[in-house]
């Protein structure tokens, strides 16, 4: 094989690999989803929904990733058991964090809400996962969906803690 032919094959392979890498990056790098963002909580709608103010002043509706908390009464829909307790727990977590939250966006849902993991700084350098706290207290359950939250294994462990303590959402009152 001539050196020029070998060089052409190598350059073609490099170009092909570069194109594949760019396509993969574009597919996985959604421009509407940012890295961890610090926000200020302005409203807690229920046990798994928060409205926050972003650093640019805009508001963002956030659905907590990976969990399902009981729904508060909306219109003619009745309130689900433990809905108020879940909302109050989330509100307490927000207040304890002085409304300063860390949002880790995962995706946008069909309603335009940002599905995200929500955390706050705890004592020292520890971060408190709002999802884990709700799960450990039996006020939410893990949700199976096409979206896999980065900390889904920790969420499953938190739910197992609630089960072991007989605090699992939907099985016993708190």
RARAQUI-V620952 format. One record per residue. RES is the residue in one small letter. SS is DSSP state (H for helix, E for strand, - for the rest). D_CENTER is the distance of its C-alpha to the mean C-alpha in Angstrom with 2 decimals. Layout:
BEGIN
res=RES ss=SS d_center=D_CENTER
res=RES ss=SS d_center=D_CENTER
END
This chain:
BEGIN
res=x ss=- d_center=54.52
res=x ss=- d_center=55.14
res=x ss=H d_center=53.08
res=x ss=H d_center=52.11
res=x ss=H d_center=50.84
res=x ss=H d_center=48.78
res=x ss=H d_center=47.31
res=x ss=H d_center=46.46
res=x ss=H d_center=44.68
res=x ss=H d_center=42.67
res=x ss=H d_center=41.73
res=x ss=H d_center=40.78
res=x ss=H d_center=38.56
res=x ss=H d_center=36.86
res=x ss=H d_center=36.39
res=x ss=H d_center=34.95
res=x ss=H d_center=32.48
res=x ss=H d_center=31.47
res=x ss=H d_center=30.92
res=x ss=H d_center=28.79
res=x ss=H d_center=26.65
res=x ss=H d_center=26.26
res=x ss=H d_center=25.33
res=x ss=H d_center=22.67
res=x ss=H d_center=21.25
res=x ss=H d_center=21.35
res=x ss=H d_center=19.65
res=x ss=H d_center=16.67
res=x ss=- d_center=16.60
res=x ss=- d_center=15.35
res=x ss=- d_center=16.84
res=x ss=- d_center=14.60
res=x ss=- d_center=11.52
res=x ss=- d_center=12.20
res=x ss=- d_center=11.74
res=x ss=- d_center=10.63
res=x ss=E d_center=12.06
res=x ss=E d_center=13.78
res=x ss=E d_center=13.98
res=x ss=E d_center=16.01
res=x ss=E d_center=14.93
res=x ss=E d_center=17.62
res=x ss=E d_center=16.89
res=x ss=E d_center=15.24
res=x ss=E d_center=15.86
res=x ss=E d_center=15.14
res=x ss=- d_center=13.28
res=x ss=- d_center=9.86
res=x ss=E d_center=10.56
res=x ss=E d_center=11.37
res=x ss=E d_center=13.45
res=x ss=E d_center=13.69
res=x ss=E d_center=16.49
res=x ss=- d_center=15.94
res=x ss=- d_center=18.61
res=x ss=- d_center=20.61
res=x ss=- d_center=20.93
res=x ss=- d_center=19.08
res=x ss=E d_center=16.79
res=x ss=E d_center=13.32
res=x ss=E d_center=11.97
res=x ss=E d_center=8.27
res=x ss=E d_center=7.01
res=x ss=E d_center=4.75
res=x ss=- d_center=3.20
res=x ss=- d_center=6.41
res=x ss=E d_center=8.57
res=x ss=E d_center=11.46
res=x ss=E d_center=13.34
res=x ss=- d_center=16.88
res=x ss=- d_center=17.65
res=x ss=- d_center=20.02
res=x ss=- d_center=23.19
res=x ss=E d_center=22.93
res=x ss=- d_center=26.31
res=x ss=- d_center=28.23
res=x ss=E d_center=25.39
res=x ss=- d_center=25.99
res=x ss=- d_center=23.62
res=x ss=- d_center=22.20
res=x ss=- d_center=23.23
res=x ss=- d_center=21.21
res=x ss=H d_center=19.40
res=x ss=H d_center=21.01
res=x ss=H d_center=20.40
res=x ss=H d_center=16.61
res=x ss=H d_center=16.69
res=x ss=H d_center=19.10
res=x ss=H d_center=17.11
res=x ss=H d_center=14.08
res=x ss=H d_center=16.83
res=x ss=H d_center=18.48
res=x ss=H d_center=15.51
res=x ss=H d_center=15.35
res=x ss=H d_center=19.14
res=x ss=H d_center=19.35
res=x ss=- d_center=17.27
res=x ss=- d_center=19.77
res=x ss=- d_center=17.13
res=x ss=E d_center=16.03
res=x ss=E d_center=12.26
res=x ss=E d_center=10.40
res=x ss=E d_center=7.54
res=x ss=E d_center=6.14
res=x ss=E d_center=6.04
res=x ss=E d_center=5.95
res=x ss=E d_center=8.40
res=x ss=E d_center=10.41
res=x ss=- d_center=11.39
res=x ss=- d_center=15.13
res=x ss=- d_center=15.40
res=x ss=- d_center=14.19
res=x ss=- d_center=11.09
res=x ss=E d_center=8.20
res=x ss=E d_center=5.16
res=x ss=E d_center=2.51
res=x ss=E d_center=2.60
res=x ss=E d_center=5.95
res=x ss=E d_center=9.20
res=x ss=E d_center=12.87
res=x ss=E d_center=16.06
res=x ss=- d_center=18.07
res=x ss=- d_center=21.71
res=x ss=- d_center=22.90
res=x ss=- d_center=20.39
res=x ss=- d_center=17.97
res=x ss=E d_center=14.32
res=x ss=E d_center=13.07
res=x ss=E d_center=9.70
res=x ss=H d_center=9.49
res=x ss=H d_center=8.10
res=x ss=H d_center=11.03
res=x ss=H d_center=13.39
res=x ss=H d_center=13.06
res=x ss=H d_center=13.52
res=x ss=H d_center=16.41
res=x ss=- d_center=18.04
res=x ss=- d_center=18.12
res=x ss=- d_center=16.42
res=x ss=E d_center=13.73
res=x ss=E d_center=13.76
res=x ss=E d_center=11.69
res=x ss=- d_center=11.37
res=x ss=- d_center=12.98
res=x ss=- d_center=12.08
res=x ss=- d_center=12.77
res=x ss=- d_center=9.24
res=x ss=- d_center=8.92
res=x ss=- d_center=5.94
res=x ss=- d_center=7.93
res=x ss=- d_center=8.59
res=x ss=H d_center=9.37
res=x ss=H d_center=12.92
res=x ss=H d_center=12.44
res=x ss=H d_center=10.82
res=x ss=H d_center=13.96
res=x ss=H d_center=16.16
res=x ss=H d_center=15.05
res=x ss=H d_center=15.84
res=x ss=H d_center=19.10
res=x ss=H d_center=19.98
res=x ss=H d_center=19.82
res=x ss=H d_center=21.92
res=x ss=H d_center=24.38
res=x ss=- d_center=24.75
res=x ss=- d_center=25.15
res=x ss=- d_center=22.34
res=x ss=- d_center=20.41
res=x ss=- d_center=19.13
res=x ss=- d_center=21.74
res=x ss=- d_center=24.46
res=x ss=- d_center=25.76
res=x ss=- d_center=25.83
res=x ss=- d_center=24.84
END
